[in-house]
Amino acid sequence: MAERVRVIIDGEPLAVPAFTTVAAAIAIALRGVGGTRRSVTGEPRAAFCGMGVCHECRVTVDGRADVLGCQTLCRDGLSIETMQ
């Protein structure tokens, strides 16, 4: 079985396989909600290009705003906030 790491997304713990991107972890956590993050006005937004060009996957990681979730790998204890 693949190693798993624990992240915290909007205050909720989630275990994901090692080397999962933040954008993928958020998609797993918010499955069925529509989108992978919320804009400042509360609108659902989602990763679009998956390669760091569109910036639709911007989230706050460990208190640092505007991190590209599709370019950031999860690690144990990572704190992710989806509201921008």
C-alpha positions as CSV (number, residue, x, y, z in Angstrom):
1,M,0.0,0.0,0.0
2,A,1.2,3.5,-0.9
3,E,2.4,5.8,1.9
4,R,-0.2,8.3,3.0
5,V,0.3,11.8,4.4
6,R,-2.2,13.8,6.5
7,V,-3.2,17.3,5.5
8,I,-5.7,19.7,6.9
9,I,-8.1,21.3,4.4
10,D,-10.3,24.1,5.8
11,G,-9.8,22.6,9.3
12,E,-10.7,19.0,8.3
13,P,-8.1,16.3,8.3
14,L,-7.6,14.2,5.2
15,A,-5.2,11.4,4.4
16,V,-4.0,11.2,0.8
17,P,-1.3,9.2,-1.0
18,A,2.2,10.6,-0.8
19,F,3.0,12.9,-3.9
20,T,-0.6,14.0,-4.3
21,T,-0.9,17.6,-5.3
22,V,-2.7,20.1,-3.1
23,A,-5.2,20.6,-6.0
24,A,-6.0,16.9,-6.2
25,A,-6.3,16.7,-2.4
26,I,-8.8,19.5,-2.4
27,A,-10.8,17.9,-5.2
28,I,-10.9,14.7,-3.1
29,A,-12.1,16.6,0.0
30,L,-14.7,18.7,-1.8
31,R,-16.0,15.9,-4.1
32,G,-19.6,16.7,-5.0
33,V,-19.4,20.3,-3.8
34,G,-18.6,21.8,-7.2
35,G,-15.2,23.3,-7.5
36,T,-11.9,22.9,-5.6
37,R,-11.9,26.3,-3.8
38,R,-14.1,29.3,-3.2
39,S,-13.4,32.8,-4.4
40,V,-13.6,35.9,-2.1
41,T,-17.2,36.2,-3.1
42,G,-17.9,32.5,-2.3
43,E,-18.2,31.3,-5.9
44,P,-16.8,27.8,-6.6
45,R,-13.6,27.8,-8.6
46,A,-11.7,24.8,-9.8
47,A,-8.2,23.9,-11.1
48,F,-8.4,24.3,-14.9
49,C,-5.0,23.7,-16.6
50,G,-3.2,21.6,-14.0
51,M,0.1,23.0,-14.9
52,G,0.3,26.4,-13.2
53,V,-0.7,28.7,-16.1
54,C,-4.4,29.6,-15.2
55,H,-3.9,30.2,-11.5
56,E,-7.5,28.9,-10.8
57,C,-6.0,26.6,-8.1
58,R,-4.7,29.3,-5.9
59,V,-5.0,28.5,-2.2
60,T,-3.4,29.4,1.1
61,V,-0.9,26.8,2.3
62,D,0.6,27.1,5.8
63,G,-0.5,30.7,5.9
64,R,1.1,31.7,2.6
65,A,-1.6,33.0,0.2
66,D,-1.8,32.5,-3.6
67,V,0.1,29.2,-3.7
68,L,-0.6,27.2,-6.9
69,G,-2.2,24.0,-5.7
70,C,-1.5,22.1,-8.9
71,Q,2.2,22.7,-8.4
72,T,2.5,22.0,-4.7
73,L,2.8,18.4,-3.3
74,C,1.1,17.5,0.0
75,R,3.3,16.7,2.9
76,D,2.4,15.5,6.4
77,G,0.7,18.3,8.5
78,L,0.2,20.7,5.6
79,S,-2.5,23.2,6.3
80,I,-4.6,24.3,3.3
81,E,-7.3,27.0,3.2
82,T,-9.5,27.1,0.1
83,M,-11.1,30.6,0.7
84,Q,-9.1,33.3,-1.1
